[in-house]
Amino acid sequence: MSSISYNLQAVRDRIMAEARAMSRDPHDIHLLAVSKTFGPDAVIEAAQSGQMAFGENYLQEALDKMEAVRALHPDLQLEWHFIGPIQSNKTRPIAEHFDWVHSVDREKIALRLSEQRPPHLPPLNVCLQVNISGEASKSGASAEEAENLARRIADMPRLNLRGLMAIPEPVADPEKQRAPFRELRMLAERLRASGLKLDTLSMGMSADLAAAIAEGATIVRIGTAIFGKRDYAK
Ligand SMILES: *Cc1c(COP(=O)(O)O)cnc(C)c1O
């Protein structure tokens, strides 16, 4: 067994075990394989082990990879999720080539994605990225602006607002890891109580997977634990 398929199985087993430990249905937790910096071969290998959803941060790298995968395996039906920061002049290829965008954090970006989503494709699934306490990146709407923004995105015709996403600051203590995930879950619950239909909490990476599942993650975004350490120098 290759290391990618071995790692994938180990991550699936962990998701299963953490879900059971929290009395959650493991089928409610979807694994997004974050393939940034890894080539088309790694994606194909993961796909041949049954992993069909991939997350990418860098637009040009992602587009090149999609094309390379398609050239090698035209029949592979993969689902592509954009999870990186979005520049407003790069929204069109995102709207054209991805199935999901997790990193929508301002109205201008959402409007452009909705306008630019090609009519022959289903509405683009999006998550609103929220900058909860101690966020690692500067991206993300504040919790205060999230409700208004979520409501406006939910009204955009070519977007399907699915939920919230966050990238908390890395901390080692599993108990401390749970606090920001809990905040995101509670924010989603408030938005649901106010009438928005949200079914997704995109949270949890290789180092805080268990904490995210304990707080209700429905998509975990896992790179290192599947593909190994990233080499940004390449
Ligand atoms: C890189 C990245 C991940 C994956 O992180 P790992 O620690 O390698 O699992 C998840 N989410 C986002 C937004 C990322 O940029």
Ligand as a Chemical Component Dictionary entry (heavy atoms), coordinates in Angstrom:
data_LIG
# 
_chem_comp.id                   LIG 
_chem_comp.type                 NON-POLYMER 
_chem_comp.pdbx_formal_charge   0 
_chem_comp.three_letter_code    LIG 
# 
loop_
_chem_comp_atom.comp_id 
_chem_comp_atom.atom_id 
_chem_comp_atom.alt_atom_id 
_chem_comp_atom.type_symbol 
_chem_comp_atom.charge 
_chem_comp_atom.model_Cartn_x 
_chem_comp_atom.model_Cartn_y 
_chem_comp_atom.model_Cartn_z 
_chem_comp_atom.pdbx_ordinal 
LIG C1 C1 C 0 -3.062 24.097 4.396 1  
LIG C2 C2 C 0 -4.439 24.196 4.924 2  
LIG C3 C3 C 0 -5.063 23.099 5.542 3  
LIG C4 C4 C 0 -4.375 21.765 5.815 4  
LIG O1 O1 O 0 -3.513 21.879 6.897 5  
LIG P1 P1 P 0 -2.709 20.611 7.499 6  
LIG O2 O2 O 0 -2.213 21.117 8.796 7  
LIG O3 O3 O 0 -1.633 20.294 6.522 8  
LIG O4 O4 O 0 -3.683 19.501 7.646 9  
LIG C5 C5 C 0 -6.384 23.245 5.937 10 
LIG N1 N1 N 0 -7.052 24.402 5.756 11 
LIG C6 C6 C 0 -6.490 25.480 5.180 12 
LIG C7 C7 C 0 -7.286 26.728 5.013 13 
LIG C8 C8 C 0 -5.166 25.409 4.759 14 
LIG O5 O5 O 0 -4.609 26.496 4.214 15 
# 
loop_
_chem_comp_bond.comp_id 
_chem_comp_bond.atom_id_1 
_chem_comp_bond.atom_id_2 
_chem_comp_bond.value_order 
_chem_comp_bond.pdbx_ordinal 
LIG C1 C2 SING 1  
LIG C2 C3 SING 2  
LIG C2 C8 DOUB 3  
LIG C3 C4 SING 4  
LIG C3 C5 DOUB 5  
LIG C4 O1 SING 6  
LIG O1 P1 SING 7  
LIG P1 O2 DOUB 8  
LIG P1 O3 SING 9  
LIG P1 O4 SING 10 
LIG C5 N1 SING 11 
LIG N1 C6 DOUB 12 
LIG C6 C7 SING 13 
LIG C6 C8 SING 14 
LIG C8 O5 SING 15 
# 
